[in-house]
Amino acid sequence: MIQLEARASASRLATWLSPLAALVLTMLGGALLFVILGVDPWQGLRLFLVEPFNGLYAWGELAVKAAPLALCAVGLSICFRANVWNIGAEGQLVAGAIAGGGVALLAGPETWRGYVLLVMAAGMLGGMAWAALTAWLKDRFGANEMLVSLMLTYVIQLLLGYLVFGPWRDPYGYNFPQSRSFDEAALLPKLWEGTRAHAGLALAFAAAAVAWLFLARSYPGFRLRVVGAAPAAARYAGYSPRQALWTSMLACGALAGLAGMGEVAGPMQRLTTSVSPGYGFAAVIAAFLGRLHPAGALVASVVMAALYIGGELAQSRLGLPASIVGVFQGLALALLLLGDTLVRHRIRWRRPAPAAR
């Protein structure tokens, strides 16, 4: 019989090496998948490991995709550290895009350049409002935050579809489901000329720094971590799980909303039905790959962004389906969970006891 026996203490080195091992095994699994599909594995892996970093424009595209991933992953790290299982960062991202896009549509050619700060604030408030709905249902009725936040994602996506098909649709857009282009005053400034990289990347770094200071160097952050790690000890010390719920959900909603605002006010410059290709869901994997640490979430977001770019290149150059990105993401998450299980447990082989006569 195979049994899992909990270790007395997990190795700190193994804990941090587990994500790296999961990524290496993911690439090996991807190579095997390419062989099965009849694709040269070296050529396939090159699209995921080399091309996303090949040149200034490639780095710009990497920054475009890493920024929303990092913002959502940092926010989710705060939630998960508080033992609040928010799976709705995708919905909060879309809510931020709607709120920020609505304010951006009010700008005109003569609007002052600092108007983009109002667009940013609206995006954060939109994400916070959508996250607050999950927190209220959890706090008031004891609803499962995982299911509620996930289901609300589809509600907000339907609302986005209604807006871009209806009242916010561009009257000169040849009936495409999209808003008109935002004016210059409502757009985020670019970081590098000749690329699409925008200030959202700087916002992601700032968010990671603030989150680290909050979690590691503040008393409220300490209370939040205690509530997540040891609920019984937190209750004995008088720390409020309710406060941890609201703090973590609102922080995650603000960052996810900022990510959505960055998408519509950055590379897209308008609202469409496809604001995000699933950044909020992929950020869950990035948060765990980064060990729920803000700096780790930044690094893991770059890795996830490279997977997105590699998947797009695999579609255009190798003719592979779009689901190849989801395969790599799912494989990485499964191997990470397996590695974490082995870090915290050891495998015991035991012979079954002889049956009694």
C-alpha positions as CSV (number, residue, x, y, z in Angstrom):
1,M,0.0,0.0,0.0
2,I,1.1,3.5,-0.8
3,Q,0.6,6.1,2.0
4,L,1.5,9.8,2.4
5,E,3.0,10.6,5.7
6,A,3.3,14.2,6.8
7,R,6.8,15.4,7.4
8,A,7.7,17.0,10.7
9,S,8.8,20.2,8.8
10,A,9.1,21.0,5.1
11,S,12.6,21.8,3.7
12,R,12.8,25.5,2.9
13,L,15.1,24.8,0.0
14,A,12.8,22.2,-1.4
15,T,9.9,24.5,-1.0
16,W,11.5,27.2,-3.3
17,L,13.0,24.6,-5.7
18,S,9.6,23.0,-6.3
19,P,8.3,25.7,-8.7
20,L,11.5,25.5,-10.7
21,A,11.3,21.7,-10.9
22,A,7.6,22.1,-12.0
23,L,8.6,24.4,-14.8
24,V,11.4,22.1,-16.0
25,L,9.0,19.1,-16.0
26,T,6.4,21.2,-17.8
27,M,8.8,21.9,-20.6
28,L,9.8,18.3,-20.8
29,G,6.1,17.4,-20.9
30,G,5.6,20.0,-23.6
31,A,8.4,18.4,-25.7
32,L,6.7,15.1,-25.4
33,L,3.4,16.7,-26.5
34,F,5.1,18.2,-29.6
35,V,6.5,14.8,-30.5
36,I,3.0,13.3,-30.3
37,L,1.6,16.1,-32.5
38,G,4.4,15.5,-35.1
39,V,6.2,18.8,-34.4
40,D,9.9,19.2,-33.9
41,P,10.2,19.5,-30.1
42,W,13.3,21.7,-30.3
43,Q,11.4,24.1,-32.6
44,G,8.3,24.0,-30.4
45,L,10.2,24.7,-27.2
46,R,12.2,27.5,-28.9
47,L,8.9,29.4,-29.4
48,F,8.3,29.2,-25.6
49,L,11.8,29.6,-24.2
50,V,13.7,31.8,-26.7
51,E,11.3,33.8,-29.0
52,P,9.5,35.7,-26.1
53,F,12.9,37.3,-25.1
54,N,14.3,37.8,-28.6
55,G,14.7,41.5,-29.2
56,L,13.2,44.8,-27.9
57,Y,9.8,44.3,-29.5
58,A,9.5,40.8,-27.9
59,W,10.4,42.3,-24.5
60,G,7.7,44.9,-25.0
61,E,5.1,42.2,-25.8
62,L,6.3,40.3,-22.8
63,A,5.8,43.4,-20.6
64,V,2.3,43.9,-22.1
65,K,1.2,40.4,-21.0
66,A,3.2,40.3,-17.7
67,A,1.7,43.5,-16.3
68,P,-1.9,42.4,-15.9
69,L,-0.8,38.9,-14.8
70,A,1.5,40.4,-12.1
71,L,-1.1,42.8,-10.8
72,C,-3.7,40.0,-10.5
73,A,-1.1,37.6,-9.0
74,V,0.0,40.0,-6.3
75,G,-3.6,40.6,-5.3
76,L,-4.4,36.9,-5.2
77,S,-1.3,36.3,-3.1
78,I,-2.7,38.6,-0.5
79,C,-6.0,36.7,-0.6
80,F,-4.5,33.3,-0.4
81,R,-2.2,34.3,2.4
82,A,-5.3,35.3,4.3
83,N,-6.9,31.9,3.5
84,V,-9.5,33.6,1.3
85,W,-9.9,31.6,-1.9
86,N,-10.8,34.3,-4.4
87,I,-10.9,32.7,-7.9
88,G,-12.7,35.7,-9.5
89,A,-9.7,38.0,-10.3
90,E,-10.8,37.6,-14.0
91,G,-14.2,39.1,-13.2
92,Q,-12.7,41.9,-11.1
93,L,-10.3,42.6,-14.0
94,V,-13.3,43.0,-16.3
95,A,-15.1,45.2,-13.8
96,G,-12.1,47.5,-13.6
97,A,-12.0,47.6,-17.4
98,I,-15.6,48.6,-17.6
99,A,-15.3,51.3,-14.9
100,G,-12.0,52.6,-16.3
101,G,-13.3,52.5,-19.8
102,G,-16.5,54.3,-18.9
103,V,-14.5,57.2,-17.5
104,A,-12.1,57.1,-20.4
105,L,-15.0,57.5,-22.9
106,L,-15.8,60.9,-21.2
107,A,-12.4,62.3,-22.2
108,G,-12.2,64.5,-25.3
109,P,-9.4,66.1,-27.4
110,E,-9.1,69.0,-25.0
111,T,-9.0,67.0,-21.8
112,W,-6.0,67.6,-19.5
113,R,-3.2,64.9,-19.7
114,G,-3.6,64.0,-16.0
115,Y,-7.1,62.6,-16.7
116,V,-5.6,59.2,-16.9
117,L,-5.2,59.2,-13.1
118,L,-9.0,59.4,-12.9
119,V,-9.2,56.5,-15.3
120,M,-6.9,54.5,-13.0
121,A,-8.9,55.4,-9.9
122,A,-12.1,54.3,-11.6
123,G,-10.6,51.0,-12.6
124,M,-9.5,50.3,-9.1
125,L,-12.9,51.2,-7.7
126,G,-14.6,49.0,-10.2
127,G,-12.6,46.0,-9.3
128,M,-13.0,46.7,-5.6
129,A,-16.8,47.0,-6.0
130,W,-17.0,43.7,-7.7
131,A,-14.8,42.0,-5.1
132,A,-16.8,43.6,-2.3
133,L,-19.9,41.8,-3.6
134,T,-18.2,38.4,-3.0
135,A,-16.9,39.6,0.4
136,W,-20.4,40.7,1.4
137,L,-22.0,37.4,0.5
138,K,-19.3,35.5,2.3
139,D,-19.5,37.8,5.4
140,R,-23.3,38.1,5.5
141,F,-24.5,34.7,4.4
142,G,-21.4,32.5,4.7
143,A,-21.4,31.8,0.9
144,N,-18.4,30.0,-0.5
145,E,-16.1,32.8,-1.9
146,M,-14.5,30.4,-4.4
147,L,-17.9,29.6,-6.1
148,V,-19.3,33.1,-5.8
149,S,-16.3,34.9,-7.2
150,L,-16.0,32.4,-10.0
151,M,-19.7,32.7,-11.0
152,L,-19.6,36.5,-10.8
153,T,-17.0,36.4,-13.5
154,Y,-19.5,35.3,-16.0
155,V,-22.0,37.9,-14.9
156,I,-19.6,40.8,-15.4
157,Q,-18.6,39.4,-18.8
158,L,-22.2,39.4,-19.9
159,L,-22.5,43.0,-18.7
160,L,-19.4,43.9,-20.8
161,G,-21.0,42.3,-23.8
162,Y,-24.2,44.2,-23.3
163,L,-22.3,47.5,-23.2
164,V,-20.1,47.1,-26.2
165,F,-23.0,45.6,-28.3
166,G,-25.4,48.3,-27.0
167,P,-25.0,51.8,-25.5
168,W,-21.2,52.0,-25.7
169,R,-20.8,50.6,-29.3
170,D,-18.9,52.8,-31.7
171,P,-21.4,54.2,-34.1
172,Y,-18.7,54.4,-36.7
173,G,-17.2,51.0,-36.0
174,Y,-18.9,49.1,-38.8
175,N,-21.1,47.3,-36.3
176,F,-18.2,45.7,-34.5
177,P,-18.8,45.0,-30.8
178,Q,-16.4,47.7,-29.5
179,S,-16.4,51.2,-28.1
180,R,-14.8,54.1,-29.8
181,S,-11.1,54.7,-29.4
182,F,-10.1,56.5,-26.2
183,D,-8.6,60.0,-26.5
184,E,-4.9,60.5,-25.7
185,A,-5.6,62.0,-22.3
186,A,-7.2,58.7,-21.1
187,L,-4.3,56.4,-22.3
188,L,-1.4,55.1,-20.2
189,P,2.0,56.4,-21.4
190,K,4.3,54.1,-23.2
191,L,7.6,52.9,-21.7
192,W,9.6,52.2,-24.8
193,E,9.1,53.7,-28.3
194,G,8.5,51.1,-31.0
195,T,6.8,48.7,-28.6
196,R,3.4,48.4,-26.9
197,A,4.9,48.3,-23.4
198,H,3.0,50.8,-21.2
199,A,3.1,52.2,-17.6
200,G,1.1,49.2,-16.4
201,L,4.4,47.4,-15.9
202,A,5.6,50.1,-13.5
203,L,2.3,49.9,-11.7
204,A,2.9,46.1,-11.3
205,F,6.3,46.7,-9.7
206,A,4.9,49.4,-7.4
207,A,2.0,47.1,-6.4
208,A,4.5,44.3,-5.6
209,A,6.6,46.6,-3.4
210,V,3.6,47.9,-1.5
211,A,2.2,44.4,-1.0
212,W,5.5,43.2,0.4
213,L,5.7,46.2,2.8
214,F,2.1,45.5,3.9
215,L,2.6,41.8,4.4
216,A,6.1,41.8,5.9
217,R,6.5,45.1,7.6
218,S,3.1,46.1,8.9
219,Y,1.0,45.0,11.9
220,P,-2.3,44.7,9.8
221,G,-0.3,42.5,7.3
222,F,0.9,40.3,10.2
223,R,-2.6,39.9,11.5
224,L,-3.8,38.9,8.0
225,R,-1.0,36.3,7.7
226,V,-1.8,34.9,11.1
227,V,-5.5,34.5,10.3
228,G,-4.6,32.6,7.1
229,A,-1.9,30.4,8.6
230,A,-3.3,29.7,12.1
231,P,-7.0,30.5,12.5
232,A,-7.2,29.1,16.0
233,A,-4.3,31.2,17.2
234,A,-5.7,34.2,15.4
235,R,-9.0,33.8,17.3
236,Y,-7.1,33.4,20.6
237,A,-5.2,36.6,19.9
238,G,-8.4,38.5,19.0
239,Y,-7.6,38.9,15.3
240,S,-10.7,39.2,13.1
241,P,-11.1,36.8,10.2
242,R,-13.8,39.2,8.9
243,Q,-11.3,42.1,8.7
244,A,-8.9,39.8,6.9
245,L,-11.6,38.8,4.4
246,W,-12.5,42.4,3.5
247,T,-8.9,43.7,3.5
248,S,-7.7,40.9,1.2
249,M,-10.7,41.0,-1.2
250,L,-10.6,44.7,-1.6
251,A,-6.9,44.8,-2.2
252,C,-7.1,42.0,-4.8
253,G,-10.1,43.7,-6.4
254,A,-8.2,47.0,-6.6
255,L,-5.2,45.4,-8.3
256,A,-7.2,43.3,-10.6
257,G,-9.3,46.3,-11.6
258,L,-6.1,48.2,-12.2
259,A,-5.0,45.4,-14.5
260,G,-8.2,45.6,-16.5
261,M,-7.9,49.4,-16.8
262,G,-4.3,48.9,-18.0
263,E,-5.5,46.6,-20.8
264,V,-8.2,49.0,-22.2
265,A,-6.1,52.2,-21.6
266,G,-2.9,50.6,-22.7
267,P,-2.6,48.2,-25.7
268,M,-6.3,48.0,-26.7
269,Q,-7.2,51.7,-26.3
270,R,-10.9,50.8,-26.4
271,L,-13.4,48.4,-24.8
272,T,-14.1,45.1,-26.6
273,T,-15.8,41.8,-25.7
274,S,-12.4,40.2,-25.2
275,V,-10.7,42.4,-22.6
276,S,-8.6,39.5,-21.2
277,P,-7.6,36.1,-22.6
278,G,-7.8,34.7,-19.1
279,Y,-5.2,36.7,-17.2
280,G,-7.2,36.4,-14.0
281,F,-7.3,32.6,-14.1
282,A,-3.6,32.3,-15.1
283,A,-2.7,34.6,-12.2
284,V,-3.8,31.9,-9.8
285,I,-1.0,29.7,-11.2
286,A,1.4,32.6,-11.1
287,A,0.6,33.3,-7.5
288,F,1.4,29.7,-6.4
289,L,4.5,29.5,-8.7
290,G,5.7,32.6,-6.9
291,R,5.0,31.0,-3.5
292,L,2.4,33.7,-2.6
293,H,5.2,36.2,-2.3
294,P,4.9,39.5,-4.2
295,A,8.3,39.4,-5.8
296,G,7.8,35.7,-6.7
297,A,4.5,36.6,-8.3
298,L,6.3,39.1,-10.5
299,V,8.8,36.5,-11.7
300,A,6.1,33.9,-12.2
301,S,4.1,36.3,-14.2
302,V,6.9,36.8,-16.7
303,V,7.0,33.0,-17.1
304,M,3.3,32.9,-17.7
305,A,3.5,35.7,-20.1
306,A,6.1,33.8,-22.1
307,L,3.7,30.9,-22.2
308,Y,1.1,33.1,-23.7
309,I,3.5,34.5,-26.3
310,G,4.8,31.0,-27.1
311,G,1.3,29.7,-27.6
312,E,0.5,32.5,-30.0
313,L,3.6,31.8,-32.0
314,A,2.8,28.1,-32.0
315,Q,-0.5,28.9,-33.5
316,S,0.8,31.1,-36.3
317,R,4.0,29.2,-37.1
318,L,3.3,25.6,-36.3
319,G,-0.5,25.5,-36.9
320,L,-1.2,24.3,-33.3
321,P,-4.6,25.0,-31.6
322,A,-5.1,27.9,-29.2
323,S,-5.6,25.4,-26.4
324,I,-1.9,24.7,-26.3
325,V,-1.5,27.5,-23.8
326,G,-4.0,26.0,-21.5
327,V,-2.3,22.7,-21.7
328,F,1.0,24.2,-20.6
329,Q,-0.7,26.2,-17.8
330,G,-2.6,23.1,-16.5
331,L,0.5,21.0,-16.7
332,A,2.5,23.5,-14.7
333,L,-0.2,23.8,-12.0
334,A,-0.6,20.0,-11.7
335,L,3.2,19.5,-11.4
336,L,3.5,22.3,-8.9
337,L,0.8,20.7,-6.7
338,L,2.5,17.4,-7.0
339,G,5.8,18.9,-6.0
340,D,4.2,20.7,-3.0
341,T,2.6,17.4,-1.9
342,L,6.0,15.7,-1.9
343,V,7.7,18.5,-0.1
344,R,5.2,18.3,2.8
345,H,4.8,14.5,2.8
346,R,6.9,11.5,2.3
347,I,5.8,8.3,0.5
348,R,5.6,5.2,2.6
349,W,5.3,1.7,1.1
350,R,3.5,-0.6,3.5
351,R,2.3,-4.1,3.2
352,P,-1.3,-4.6,4.0
353,A,-2.0,-6.3,7.3
354,P,-3.0,-10.0,6.9
355,A,-6.7,-10.6,7.0
356,A,-8.1,-12.0,10.2
357,R,-9.4,-15.6,9.9
